[in-house]
Amino acid sequence: MQNQNDTSKTKIWLIDDDELVRSTTAQWLRLSDHDVIEFTDPRTLLDEFNENENCIIISDIRMSPMDGMTLLAKLIEKDAHLPIILITGHGDIDMAVSSLRDGAFDFLEKPFDPKRLTLTVGKAIKKRQLQLNQHYQSRYLDKLEGLEEMIVGQCHAINQVREQINTFAKMDTNVIVYGDTGCGKELVAQALHKTSHRSEHSFVAINCAAIPAELFESELFGHEAGAFTGANNKRIGKLEKASKGTLFLDEIESMPIAMQIKLLRVLQENTLERVGSNQAISIDLRVIAAAKTDLQRLDGFRQDLFFRLNVSQIHLPTLRQRGDDIPLLFKHFCRGFADERNVALKKISPIDYETLLIYSWPGNIREMRNIALRYVLEPNTSIAKILNGYHTQEPNYQYNPLPLSVKVQDYERSLIDVTLKRCKGNIQETLEVLQLPRRTLNQKMQKYGLNRSNYLDNQDS
């Protein structure tokens, strides 16, 4: 997968058969710290270009033996998403405007302002980097297998977690997994189980915060028939059920002190007694405990139990700390939900990509899964719109709001979306209603992931 350093090296392929214009344009771009490759013959450029080349194209329209419009068409055949900027004389404005419909990113009129050139190039490079990131993310997700398929991500912290899982799985020791709510502690526990020699036996999970104190002992140890009022039948407890396999104790910091003492004895002696029985039952147990805070410093958690569990530790990063893994994980969840619900997988638009990276994700991966499901199931929506609605329904939920710039862009996106629906995909009518130039509408539709064909389909239905 392409990393941040690779995408920053996006090159500019500049094609113009006028040496003076080409060299002057190249010089200005190099002064702006861009890497420029110059071409004089469009056929040479075509021969050297490959799909998903890390570049953008700046091409004159009036060239020989091949003009810019023909070059545009041939490049789009090779790579439909390649940003191509056309340079045009005053007499070619109509042709340049029509090129936007044919897939051009933008056009510049001669003589163009160098600052306008730099601004347009910057936008094109940003778009190309996003396209390539999404392409390499898709390739990475296509090849997932084994542990990488369970613990998805490429950031340093997640690579380290996978290394620890591989190491600790072979050691067969007790493990404490630390992480905020929603970071994937149970998923890590399952990965430890599945990569260990215990994988053929049971993985038994208990959320210690969800069990009433009076039921805890029966839940863990089981009971004999008649052991207490309501115990009509014998019950096998979680500890016994997990024997030869793995017991996962989530939110272990919530376990009552009395149960901590009894659990410690089980771990020391590898035996237990069901409630209402005096018969010792041998068990072979591996315990993976999960906690949000340091158990050693936690009042109310027994130190002797901590030391029994604390043979190995795994610390999970928050989603916010995972950087470029954020859009990768979002795409992974969208793929899964689209397959599960048998719906088309839509492409993440540039503004949605930006929102993913800006948002603080207080609910971590669990929250992301919910947002991804909504994104897959709701047509013509945006991540910002889903997030705003999500938090409106949860008034007591603490979160960092989206920046004003994202909210303004989401409002603009919604306005264009509504207008396209009302005009049934008719671009000319949309331009008149919104009072926008064709070039501006084209760029905004690309930015917001709005495809005209979706609105034409609505008309047909």
Secondary structure, DSSP 8 states (H G I E B T S, - for coil): ---HHHHTT-EEEEE-S-HHHHHHHHHHHHHTT--EEEES-HHHHHHH--TT-SEEEEEESS-SSS-HHHHHHHHHHH-TT--EEEEE-GGGHHHHHHHHHTT--EEEESS--HHHHHHHHHHHHHHHHHHHHHHHHHHHHHT--THHHHS---SHHHHHHHHHHHHHHHHT--EEEE--TTS-HHHHHHHHHHTSTTTTS-EEEEEGGGS-GGGHHHHHHEE-TTSSTT--S-EE-HHHHTTTSEEEEETGGGS-HHHHHHHHHHHHHSEE--BT----EE---EEEEEESS-GGG-TTS-HHHHHHHTTEEEE---GGGGTTHHHHHHHHHHHHHHHHHT-------HHHHHHHHHS--TTHHHHHHHHHHHHHHSTT--HHHHHHHHHHS-TT-------HHHHHHHHHHHHHHHHHHHTTT-HHHHHHHHT--HHHHHHHHHHHT--HHHHHHHHH-
